[in-house]
Amino acid sequence: SDLRDIERRQKETVQKRSKGNSSYQDQKLLKKLKNKLSKVETEISDLERDIAEVDVELSINYDEMIAQPNFFNNYQGKKDRLAELMQTWEALSEEIETLSAVE
């Protein structure tokens, strides 16, 4: 938590320093980040749907599904990608919050 305090203080210092002239830049960056976030959200919901469909298929046709070449690689790939996207989403959300807090 000490590290977090230091990080927060650094952020606050940076914010104080840049408050004056950067609101236009902040708005531009904020817009860019929000666009990125909604793209990530779309990809997350697509992947979640894909994975859910596969899960249903697995519960019905388990043997058939696992007999497909590369089945597990693809399935695991989707789950890994989803985990990655979740991290990206969190990072973006934090950045957006930080920027929004400058106002």
C-alpha positions as CSV (number, residue, x, y, z in Angstrom):
1,S,0.0,0.0,0.0
2,D,3.0,2.3,0.5
3,L,3.7,1.9,-3.2
4,R,0.2,2.9,-4.0
5,D,0.4,6.0,-1.9
6,I,3.6,7.0,-3.6
7,E,1.9,6.4,-7.0
8,R,-1.1,8.4,-6.0
9,R,1.0,11.3,-4.8
10,Q,2.9,11.3,-8.0
11,K,-0.3,11.3,-10.0
12,E,-1.7,14.2,-7.9
13,T,1.5,16.2,-8.4
14,V,1.4,15.6,-12.2
15,Q,-2.3,16.5,-12.2
16,K,-1.8,19.8,-10.3
17,R,1.1,20.7,-12.6
18,S,-0.8,20.0,-15.8
19,K,-4.2,21.2,-14.8
20,G,-3.9,24.6,-16.5
21,N,-3.3,23.9,-20.1
22,S,-4.1,20.3,-20.7
23,S,-7.9,20.1,-20.4
24,Y,-8.3,20.1,-24.2
25,Q,-5.6,17.4,-24.5
26,D,-7.3,15.5,-21.6
27,Q,-10.6,15.7,-23.4
28,K,-9.1,14.4,-26.6
29,L,-7.3,11.6,-24.8
30,L,-10.4,10.8,-22.8
31,K,-12.4,10.4,-26.0
32,K,-9.8,8.2,-27.4
33,L,-9.7,6.0,-24.3
34,K,-13.5,5.8,-24.2
35,N,-13.6,4.6,-27.8
36,K,-10.9,2.0,-27.0
37,L,-12.9,0.9,-24.0
38,S,-16.1,0.4,-25.9
39,K,-14.2,-1.6,-28.5
40,V,-12.7,-3.8,-25.8
41,E,-16.2,-4.2,-24.2
42,T,-17.6,-5.3,-27.5
43,E,-14.8,-7.9,-28.0
44,I,-15.3,-9.1,-24.4
45,S,-19.0,-9.7,-24.9
46,D,-18.4,-11.4,-28.2
47,L,-15.8,-13.7,-26.6
48,E,-18.0,-14.4,-23.6
49,R,-20.8,-15.4,-26.0
50,D,-18.5,-17.6,-28.0
51,I,-17.2,-19.3,-24.9
52,A,-20.7,-19.8,-23.5
53,E,-21.8,-21.4,-26.8
54,V,-18.8,-23.7,-26.7
55,D,-19.6,-24.6,-23.0
56,V,-23.1,-25.5,-24.0
57,E,-21.9,-27.6,-27.0
58,L,-19.4,-29.3,-24.6
59,S,-22.2,-30.3,-22.2
60,I,-24.1,-31.8,-25.1
61,N,-21.6,-33.2,-27.5
62,Y,-18.5,-33.5,-25.4
63,D,-16.8,-36.3,-27.4
64,E,-17.5,-34.7,-30.7
65,M,-16.2,-31.4,-29.6
66,I,-12.9,-32.6,-28.2
67,A,-12.4,-34.7,-31.3
68,Q,-12.0,-31.6,-33.3
69,P,-8.5,-30.8,-34.3
70,N,-7.1,-27.9,-32.2
71,F,-10.3,-27.8,-30.2
72,F,-8.6,-27.2,-26.8
73,N,-6.0,-24.8,-28.2
74,N,-8.8,-22.6,-29.7
75,Y,-10.9,-22.8,-26.6
76,Q,-8.0,-22.0,-24.3
77,G,-6.9,-19.3,-26.7
78,K,-10.3,-17.6,-26.4
79,K,-10.2,-17.8,-22.6
80,D,-6.6,-16.4,-22.5
81,R,-7.7,-13.6,-24.9
82,L,-10.7,-12.9,-22.6
83,A,-8.4,-12.6,-19.5
84,E,-6.1,-10.3,-21.4
85,L,-9.0,-8.1,-22.5
86,M,-10.3,-7.9,-18.9
87,Q,-6.9,-6.6,-17.8
88,T,-6.9,-4.1,-20.7
89,W,-10.5,-3.1,-19.7
90,E,-9.4,-2.5,-16.1
91,A,-6.4,-0.5,-17.1
92,L,-8.4,1.7,-19.4
93,S,-11.1,2.2,-16.8
94,E,-8.5,3.4,-14.3
95,E,-7.0,5.8,-16.9
96,I,-10.4,7.2,-17.7
97,E,-11.2,7.6,-14.0
98,T,-7.9,9.4,-13.4
99,L,-8.4,11.7,-16.3
100,S,-12.1,12.4,-15.4
101,A,-11.0,13.3,-11.9
102,V,-8.8,16.1,-13.2
103,E,-11.9,18.3,-13.7
